[in-house]
């Protein structure tokens, strides 16, 4: 019960940033939201600022560190057919993962579409490993509709009909060459690698939009479900997760914490922390440890560049806690060093060598 209660509390705290963006977007439905494509970067930066203020004040004061804007390396790297998606990299914590996959040719170009009643969805590309699926897509509405993005994105394994769940999402708005509103999006979903890797998936979208009339927004409308089937490249299941056992310990307020296991794959890094005698910890002590076990990220040093990989999610476990990070494992980093905040974010860090 303790771990379940704690997990619910922390999962509410470490809410996917995209869900927060969607909440803000729903608020914007009550106001004017006509943006030009050349203002895209400015508008998304303002949105991120709003998210940071909202979350730091109202949702989780203890989790104020948000990933910064995309590194200059990303902005100056050619993404080829996926160049337009660098516009969302400025506020997407998955950007380093996408960058690494593109640079290492670990991408399956798809460019398959579904269209109905003026709404169109196109899956541009997919990346996958046995732990995760990641999609890049564009959603299009007519020139007289403001596009609020994809409100829902669900996945199903085609051969078995098994639901894989709903994805986390990030994205930003722009205007296409024909004047239509275009949403550039990213969706990601964790997989259970104890289950068979899906050979073919069906991605099920729903787009939200509103008609624009003389500068005033009317009721928000939703598209019919738009479905795209994608057979996944066999290369994705060939890459097996690497498991490391650092077994390095440190103290948090006198309590021993051990980073016991790290799982590395192209799209995700999972780190597992165990507490000393977790079943003997009272609720107050357990919460205090969880509160202070807050990583800034994993500093990944590869031959070509050094980047910070940020936490995407976290949850309590029976033994302690685990965090999911973005990944650049395909860059073959020579070292991975986790940095955790010490005390009250006073600039001191606990560093743990993972690799």
HELIX and SHEET records of a PDB file:
HELIX    1   1 UNK A    2  UNK A   13  1                                  12    
HELIX    2   2 UNK A   17  UNK A   28  1                                  12    
HELIX    3   3 UNK A   37  UNK A   39  5                                   3    
HELIX    4   4 UNK A   40  UNK A   54  1                                  15    
HELIX    5   5 UNK A   55  UNK A   59  3                                   5    
HELIX    6   6 UNK A   72  UNK A   75  1                                   4    
HELIX    7   7 UNK A   80  UNK A   85  5                                   6    
HELIX    8   8 UNK A   86  UNK A   89  1                                   4    
HELIX    9   9 UNK A   95  UNK A  103  1                                   9    
HELIX   10  10 UNK A  235  UNK A  238  1                                   4    
HELIX   11  11 UNK A  278  UNK A  280  5                                   3    
HELIX   12  12 UNK A  283  UNK A  292  1                                  10    
HELIX   13  13 UNK A  329  UNK A  331  5                                   3    
SHEET    1   A 5 UNK A 108  UNK A 116  0                                        
SHEET    2   A 5 UNK A 119  UNK A 129 -1                                        
SHEET    3   A 5 UNK A 132  UNK A 141 -1                                        
SHEET    4   A 5 UNK A 181  UNK A 190 -1                                        
SHEET    5   A 5 UNK A 168  UNK A 175 -1                                        
SHEET    1   B 4 UNK A 163  UNK A 166  0                                        
SHEET    2   B 4 UNK A 145  UNK A 157 -1                                        
SHEET    3   B 4 UNK A 200  UNK A 213 -1                                        
SHEET    4   B 4 UNK A 216  UNK A 222 -1                                        
SHEET    1   C 4 UNK A 163  UNK A 166  0                                        
SHEET    2   C 4 UNK A 145  UNK A 157 -1                                        
SHEET    3   C 4 UNK A 200  UNK A 213 -1                                        
SHEET    4   C 4 UNK A 226  UNK A 231 -1                                        
SHEET    1   D 3 UNK A 242  UNK A 244  0                                        
SHEET    2   D 3 UNK A 255  UNK A 265 -1                                        
SHEET    3   D 3 UNK A 248  UNK A 252 -1                                        
SHEET    1   E 5 UNK A 242  UNK A 244  0                                        
SHEET    2   E 5 UNK A 255  UNK A 265 -1                                        
SHEET    3   E 5 UNK A 268  UNK A 275 -1                                        
SHEET    4   E 5 UNK A 320  UNK A 325 -1                                        
SHEET    5   E 5 UNK A 311  UNK A 316 -1                                        
SHEET    1   F 4 UNK A 306  UNK A 309  0                                        
SHEET    2   F 4 UNK A 295  UNK A 301 -1                                        
SHEET    3   F 4 UNK A 335  UNK A 341 -1                                        
SHEET    4   F 4 UNK A 349  UNK A 353 -1                                        
END                                                                             
